[in-house]
Protein backbone atom coordinates (compact mmCIF):
# COMPACT_ATOMS: atom_id res chain seq x y z
CA UNK A 1 0.00 0.00 0.00
CA UNK A 2 1.31 3.44 -0.93
CA UNK A 3 2.08 5.89 1.88
CA UNK A 4 -0.13 8.99 1.75
CA UNK A 5 1.89 11.52 -0.28
CA UNK A 6 -0.11 14.42 1.20
CA UNK A 7 0.18 13.54 4.91
CA UNK A 8 2.10 15.95 7.13
CA UNK A 9 5.22 14.32 8.56
CA UNK A 10 8.30 15.15 10.59
CA UNK A 11 11.53 13.17 10.41
CA UNK A 12 15.26 13.55 10.91
CA UNK A 13 17.25 15.31 8.21
CA UNK A 14 19.16 12.09 7.43
CA UNK A 15 16.09 9.83 7.47
CA UNK A 16 15.06 8.65 3.99
CA UNK A 17 11.75 9.78 2.54
CA UNK A 18 9.53 6.69 2.12
CA UNK A 19 7.09 8.43 -0.26
CA UNK A 20 9.30 9.15 -3.30
CA UNK A 21 10.64 5.60 -3.86
CA UNK A 22 7.15 4.16 -3.35
CA UNK A 23 5.63 6.50 -5.94
CA UNK A 24 8.39 5.76 -8.46
CA UNK A 25 7.96 2.02 -7.95
CA UNK A 26 4.22 2.33 -8.62
CA UNK A 27 4.78 3.54 -12.19
CA UNK A 28 5.17 6.67 -14.31
CA UNK A 29 1.62 7.81 -13.49
CA UNK A 30 0.13 6.90 -10.12
CA UNK A 31 -3.49 7.21 -9.07
CA UNK A 32 -3.84 8.29 -5.43
CA UNK A 33 -6.55 9.56 -3.11
CA UNK A 34 -6.83 13.34 -3.49
CA UNK A 35 -6.80 15.50 -0.34
CA UNK A 36 -10.43 16.46 -1.01
CA UNK A 37 -11.54 12.93 -1.83
CA UNK A 38 -11.83 11.28 -5.19
CA UNK A 39 -8.80 10.50 -7.32
CA UNK A 40 -5.71 12.46 -8.28
CA UNK A 41 -2.80 11.44 -10.49
CA UNK A 42 0.90 11.97 -9.80
CA UNK A 43 3.49 11.92 -12.59
CA UNK A 44 6.74 10.31 -11.43
CA UNK A 45 8.74 9.99 -14.68
CA UNK A 46 10.69 12.94 -16.07
CA UNK A 47 9.92 12.61 -19.78
CA UNK A 48 6.22 12.27 -19.06
CA UNK A 49 6.39 15.18 -16.62
CA UNK A 50 7.90 17.51 -19.19
CA UNK A 51 5.19 16.50 -21.67
CA UNK A 52 2.45 17.27 -19.15
CA UNK A 53 3.98 20.61 -18.18
CA UNK A 54 3.96 21.70 -21.83
CA UNK A 55 0.54 20.26 -22.75
CA UNK A 56 -2.32 22.82 -22.85
CA UNK A 57 -4.80 20.08 -21.96
CA UNK A 58 -3.44 20.28 -18.40
CA UNK A 59 -4.65 23.67 -17.16
CA UNK A 60 -3.70 25.64 -14.07
CA UNK A 61 -7.09 27.35 -13.91
CA UNK A 62 -9.10 26.00 -10.92
CA UNK A 63 -12.24 26.50 -13.02
CA UNK A 64 -11.46 23.05 -14.43
CA UNK A 65 -11.20 21.41 -10.98
CA UNK A 66 -13.72 18.74 -9.99
CA UNK A 67 -16.80 19.77 -8.06
CA UNK A 68 -16.14 20.28 -4.36
CA UNK A 69 -12.42 20.94 -4.84
CA UNK A 70 -10.90 23.19 -2.16
CA UNK A 71 -9.19 26.01 -4.02
CA UNK A 72 -6.25 28.04 -2.73
CA UNK A 73 -6.76 30.60 -5.50
CA UNK A 74 -9.82 31.86 -7.31
CA UNK A 75 -10.40 30.93 -10.93
CA UNK A 76 -8.57 32.84 -13.64
CA UNK A 77 -11.79 34.66 -14.52
CA UNK A 78 -12.29 35.75 -10.91
CA UNK A 79 -8.65 36.69 -10.24
CA UNK A 80 -6.17 36.45 -13.12
CA UNK A 81 -2.64 35.55 -12.06
CA UNK A 82 0.52 33.86 -13.31
CA UNK A 83 -0.48 30.72 -11.44
CA UNK A 84 -4.04 30.42 -12.78
CA UNK A 85 -3.92 31.74 -16.34
CA UNK A 86 -3.04 29.56 -19.30
CA UNK A 87 -2.32 30.07 -22.99
CA UNK A 88 -2.08 33.56 -24.55
CA UNK A 89 -3.42 35.33 -21.44
CA UNK A 90 -0.70 33.74 -19.33
CA UNK A 91 1.95 34.59 -21.93
CA UNK A 92 0.87 38.23 -21.93
CA UNK A 93 1.06 38.49 -18.14
CA UNK A 94 4.39 36.66 -18.06
CA UNK A 95 5.85 39.14 -20.56
CA UNK A 96 5.05 41.92 -18.10
CA UNK A 97 6.90 40.13 -15.27
CA UNK A 98 9.84 38.49 -17.05
CA UNK A 99 11.99 41.58 -17.81
CA UNK A 100 11.97 42.54 -14.13
CA UNK A 101 13.37 39.18 -13.04
CA UNK A 102 15.70 38.31 -15.91
CA UNK A 103 19.16 36.93 -15.20
CA UNK A 104 20.76 40.23 -16.23
CA UNK A 105 18.47 42.38 -14.07
CA UNK A 106 18.83 40.15 -11.03
CA UNK A 107 22.61 39.80 -11.33
CA UNK A 108 22.84 43.59 -11.30
CA UNK A 109 21.39 43.44 -7.76
CA UNK A 110 24.01 41.00 -6.49
CA UNK A 111 25.92 43.47 -4.30
CA UNK A 112 22.66 44.80 -2.87
CA UNK A 113 21.44 41.30 -1.97
CA UNK A 114 24.78 40.30 -0.46
CA UNK A 115 24.67 43.46 1.64
CA UNK A 116 21.21 42.60 2.96
CA UNK A 117 22.32 39.07 3.87
CA UNK A 118 25.39 40.42 5.65
CA UNK A 119 23.41 43.00 7.62
CA UNK A 120 20.69 40.61 8.76
CA UNK A 121 23.14 37.89 9.79
CA UNK A 122 25.28 40.41 11.68
CA UNK A 123 22.22 41.75 13.48
CA UNK A 124 21.47 38.29 14.90
CA UNK A 125 24.26 38.83 17.42
CA UNK A 126 26.28 36.46 19.58
CA UNK A 127 25.50 33.05 20.98
CA UNK A 128 23.19 30.43 19.54
CA UNK A 129 20.59 31.74 17.10
CA UNK A 130 17.85 29.91 15.21
CA UNK A 131 18.09 30.86 11.55
CA UNK A 132 14.65 29.37 10.85
CA UNK A 133 13.15 31.84 13.30
CA UNK A 134 15.18 35.01 12.94
CA UNK A 135 16.50 34.92 9.38
CA UNK A 136 14.94 32.53 6.85
CA UNK A 137 11.72 34.53 6.41
CA UNK A 138 13.08 38.03 6.99
CA UNK A 139 15.91 37.78 4.47
CA UNK A 140 13.92 37.06 1.29
CA UNK A 141 11.19 39.49 2.35
CA UNK A 142 13.75 42.25 2.94
CA UNK A 143 15.16 41.62 -0.53
CA UNK A 144 11.72 41.60 -2.14
CA UNK A 145 10.46 44.74 -0.42
CA UNK A 146 13.71 46.54 -1.24
CA UNK A 147 13.61 45.58 -4.93
CA UNK A 148 9.90 46.34 -5.26
CA UNK A 149 10.33 49.78 -3.70
CA UNK A 150 8.16 49.02 -0.66
CA UNK A 151 9.25 50.83 2.54
CA UNK A 152 11.22 48.50 4.81
CA UNK A 153 9.35 49.69 7.91
CA UNK A 154 6.60 47.36 6.64
CA UNK A 155 8.87 44.31 6.93
CA UNK A 156 7.31 43.03 10.17
CA UNK A 157 3.85 43.28 8.60
CA UNK A 158 5.07 41.21 5.65
CA UNK A 159 6.72 38.60 7.90
CA UNK A 160 3.57 38.20 9.99
CA UNK A 161 1.31 37.95 6.94
CA UNK A 162 3.49 35.36 5.19
CA UNK A 163 3.58 33.21 8.32
CA UNK A 164 -0.21 33.42 8.58
CA UNK A 165 -0.57 32.03 5.05
CA UNK A 166 -0.24 28.51 6.51
CA UNK A 167 -2.72 29.17 9.34
CA UNK A 168 -5.55 26.60 9.06
CA UNK A 169 -8.01 28.92 10.81
CA UNK A 170 -10.93 29.75 8.46
CA UNK A 171 -10.39 33.12 6.81
CA UNK A 172 -6.76 33.44 7.95
CA UNK A 173 -5.32 33.05 4.45
CA UNK A 174 -7.68 35.62 2.98
CA UNK A 175 -6.69 38.16 5.63
CA UNK A 176 -3.00 37.43 5.05
CA UNK A 177 -3.38 37.86 1.28
CA UNK A 178 -5.16 41.18 1.84
CA UNK A 179 -2.42 42.36 4.22
CA UNK A 180 0.34 41.58 1.72
CA UNK A 181 -1.60 43.15 -1.15
CA UNK A 182 -2.18 46.29 0.94
CA UNK A 183 1.48 46.70 1.88
CA UNK A 184 2.44 46.12 -1.75
CA UNK A 185 0.45 49.23 -2.61
CA UNK A 186 3.01 51.24 -0.63
CA UNK A 187 5.44 50.60 -3.48
CA UNK A 188 3.08 52.30 -5.93
CA UNK A 189 2.75 55.71 -4.27
CA UNK A 190 4.04 58.82 -6.07
CA UNK A 191 7.83 59.22 -6.12
CA UNK A 192 8.43 55.54 -5.28
CA UNK A 193 10.74 53.66 -7.64
CA UNK A 194 11.27 49.93 -7.91
CA UNK A 195 9.96 46.80 -9.54
CA UNK A 196 6.41 47.46 -8.31
CA UNK A 197 6.07 50.59 -10.42
CA UNK A 198 7.87 48.89 -13.33
CA UNK A 199 5.38 46.04 -13.23
CA UNK A 200 2.50 48.52 -13.21
CA UNK A 201 3.96 50.21 -16.28
CA UNK A 202 4.47 46.87 -18.06
CA UNK A 203 0.90 45.66 -17.56
CA UNK A 204 -1.90 46.48 -19.99
CA UNK A 205 -3.43 49.89 -19.17
CA UNK A 206 -6.80 48.30 -18.42
CA UNK A 207 -5.33 46.30 -15.51
CA UNK A 208 -7.27 47.13 -12.36
CA UNK A 209 -5.62 48.30 -9.14
CA UNK A 210 -6.94 45.17 -7.44
CA UNK A 211 -5.31 42.91 -10.03
CA UNK A 212 -2.02 44.81 -9.79
CA UNK A 213 -1.96 44.40 -6.03
CA UNK A 214 -2.67 40.69 -6.38
CA UNK A 215 0.21 40.29 -8.83
CA UNK A 216 2.48 41.98 -6.29
CA UNK A 217 1.14 39.75 -3.51
CA UNK A 218 2.00 36.71 -5.63
CA UNK A 219 5.55 37.94 -6.24
CA UNK A 220 6.09 38.61 -2.54
CA UNK A 221 4.58 35.40 -1.19
CA UNK A 222 6.02 33.04 -3.79
CA UNK A 223 9.42 34.73 -3.61
CA UNK A 224 9.54 34.47 0.16
CA UNK A 225 8.31 30.89 0.24
CA UNK A 226 10.92 29.58 -2.18
CA UNK A 227 13.96 30.98 -0.41
CA UNK A 228 12.60 30.60 3.13
CA UNK A 229 12.16 26.85 2.75
CA UNK A 230 15.58 26.41 1.15
CA UNK A 231 17.77 28.37 3.56
CA UNK A 232 17.70 25.74 6.29
CA UNK A 233 18.81 22.93 3.99
CA UNK A 234 21.43 25.14 2.33
CA UNK A 235 23.03 26.43 5.53
CA UNK A 236 22.93 23.09 7.33
CA UNK A 237 24.63 21.46 4.36
CA UNK A 238 27.27 24.19 4.22
CA UNK A 239 28.00 24.08 7.97
CA UNK A 240 28.14 20.29 7.85
CA UNK A 241 31.27 20.58 5.72
CA UNK A 242 30.16 21.04 2.11
CA UNK A 243 33.02 22.98 0.50
CA UNK A 244 31.74 22.99 -3.09
CA UNK A 245 31.38 26.36 -4.88
CA UNK A 246 28.27 28.36 -4.03
CA UNK A 247 26.63 27.75 -7.41
CA UNK A 248 26.93 23.97 -7.13
CA UNK A 249 25.92 24.02 -3.46
CA UNK A 250 22.74 25.94 -4.29
CA UNK A 251 21.83 23.76 -7.27
CA UNK A 252 22.30 20.53 -5.32
CA UNK A 253 20.38 21.83 -2.31
CA UNK A 254 17.46 22.81 -4.55
CA UNK A 255 17.60 19.53 -6.46
CA UNK A 256 17.44 17.36 -3.35
CA UNK A 257 15.18 19.66 -1.32
CA UNK A 258 13.05 21.60 -3.82
CA UNK A 259 10.96 24.29 -2.09
CA UNK A 260 7.84 22.72 -3.60
CA UNK A 261 7.86 18.90 -3.65
CA UNK A 262 5.11 18.90 -6.25
CA UNK A 263 4.00 21.30 -8.95
CA UNK A 264 0.83 23.25 -8.35
CA UNK A 265 -2.29 21.38 -9.35
CA UNK A 266 -3.22 21.03 -12.98
CA UNK A 267 -6.61 19.88 -14.23
CA UNK A 268 -7.42 18.12 -17.47
CA UNK A 269 -9.60 20.24 -19.75
CA UNK A 270 -10.82 17.15 -21.61
CA UNK A 271 -10.50 13.40 -21.36
CA UNK A 272 -6.82 12.47 -21.73
CA UNK A 273 -4.99 9.18 -22.16
CA UNK A 274 -1.68 9.43 -20.31
CA UNK A 275 0.82 6.60 -19.81
CA UNK A 276 -1.92 4.18 -20.86
CA UNK A 277 -4.38 5.48 -18.26
CA UNK A 278 -7.63 7.24 -19.18
CA UNK A 279 -8.10 10.42 -17.16
CA UNK A 280 -11.52 12.10 -17.19
CA UNK A 281 -11.99 15.81 -17.81
CA UNK A 282 -11.32 17.70 -14.59
CA UNK A 283 -8.78 15.17 -13.32
CA UNK A 284 -6.34 16.70 -10.78
CA UNK A 285 -2.72 16.06 -11.80
CA UNK A 286 0.60 16.75 -10.08
CA UNK A 287 4.22 16.28 -11.06
CA UNK A 288 6.42 14.84 -8.31
CA UNK A 289 9.30 17.30 -8.57
CA UNK A 290 11.26 15.92 -5.64
CA UNK A 291 10.83 12.31 -6.67
CA UNK A 292 11.98 12.98 -10.23
CA UNK A 293 14.89 15.19 -9.11
CA UNK A 294 16.20 12.50 -6.77
CA UNK A 295 15.57 9.44 -8.94
CA UNK A 296 18.82 7.42 -8.83
CA UNK A 297 18.24 6.41 -12.47
CA UNK A 298 17.84 9.98 -13.67
CA UNK A 299 20.22 11.17 -16.40
CA UNK A 300 22.28 14.33 -15.68
CA UNK A 301 20.69 17.55 -16.90
CA UNK A 302 18.38 20.38 -15.86
CA UNK A 303 16.11 19.37 -13.00
CA UNK A 304 12.48 20.29 -12.34
CA UNK A 305 12.96 22.40 -9.21
CA UNK A 306 11.48 25.47 -10.88
CA UNK A 307 9.19 23.55 -13.22
CA UNK A 308 9.29 23.43 -17.01
CA UNK A 309 7.30 24.69 -19.94
CA UNK A 310 5.36 27.97 -20.06
CA UNK A 311 4.92 28.07 -16.28
CA UNK A 312 8.65 27.79 -15.46
CA UNK A 313 9.15 29.87 -12.30
CA UNK A 314 9.66 33.50 -13.27
CA UNK A 315 11.56 34.17 -10.03
CA UNK A 316 14.10 31.34 -10.37
CA UNK A 317 17.07 33.68 -10.92
CA UNK A 318 16.29 35.73 -7.82
CA UNK A 319 15.87 32.71 -5.56
CA UNK A 320 19.19 31.22 -6.65
CA UNK A 321 21.05 34.50 -6.23
CA UNK A 322 19.63 34.95 -2.73
CA UNK A 323 20.85 31.50 -1.73
CA UNK A 324 24.28 32.04 -3.27
CA UNK A 325 24.51 35.31 -1.34
CA UNK A 326 23.75 33.60 1.97
CA UNK A 327 26.38 30.91 1.33
CA UNK A 328 28.97 33.46 0.21
CA UNK A 329 28.43 35.79 3.17
CA UNK A 330 28.60 32.94 5.66
CA UNK A 331 31.89 31.75 4.21
CA UNK A 332 33.55 35.16 3.94
CA UNK A 333 32.13 37.07 6.91
CA UNK A 334 31.45 34.25 9.38
CA UNK A 335 34.26 31.73 8.86
CA UNK A 336 33.81 30.36 12.41
CA UNK A 337 30.08 29.69 11.96
CA UNK A 338 29.01 26.22 13.05
CA UNK A 339 25.94 24.17 13.81
CA UNK A 340 24.98 24.36 17.48
CA UNK A 341 23.73 20.74 17.40
CA UNK A 342 24.94 17.69 15.48
CA UNK A 343 23.71 17.67 11.90
CA UNK A 344 21.95 14.34 12.47
CA UNK A 345 19.76 15.92 15.17
CA UNK A 346 18.16 18.42 12.80
CA UNK A 347 14.51 17.73 11.98
CA UNK A 348 12.52 18.47 8.84
CA UNK A 349 8.77 18.84 8.66
CA UNK A 350 6.53 18.39 5.63
CA UNK A 351 3.50 20.63 6.08
CA UNK A 352 1.17 18.35 4.16
CA UNK A 353 -0.81 18.67 0.95
CA UNK A 354 1.46 20.06 -1.75
CA UNK A 355 3.27 22.41 0.61
CA UNK A 356 7.01 22.25 1.07
CA UNK A 357 9.38 20.81 3.65
CA UNK A 358 11.49 22.96 5.96
CA UNK A 359 13.70 22.46 8.97
CA UNK A 360 11.87 22.79 12.28
CA UNK A 361 14.82 24.80 13.60
CA UNK A 362 18.43 25.56 12.67
CA UNK A 363 20.45 26.53 15.75
CA UNK A 364 23.83 27.95 14.77
CA UNK A 365 26.67 29.89 16.34
CA UNK A 366 27.81 32.51 13.83
CA UNK A 367 30.98 33.50 15.66
CA UNK A 368 32.72 32.48 18.85
VENZICOR-V612119 format. One record per helix or strand of 3 or more residues. SS is the DSSP state (a for helix, b for strand). FROM is the first residue (numbers start at 1). TO is the last residue. If there is no record, write none. Layout:
SS_FROM_TO ; SS_FROM_TO
//
This chain:
b_9_12 ; a_18_25 ; b_29_33 ; b_39_43 ; a_46_54 ; a_62_64 ; a_87_101 ; a_103_107 ; a_110_123 ; b_128_130 ; a_131_134 ; a_136_148 ; a_152_164 ; a_172_188 ; a_195_202 ; a_209_239 ; a_246_256 ; b_266_268 ; b_272_274 ; b_277_279 ; b_284_288 ; a_289_293 ; a_309_311 ; a_316_333 ; a_343_345 ; b_347_350 ; b_357_359 ; b_363_365
//
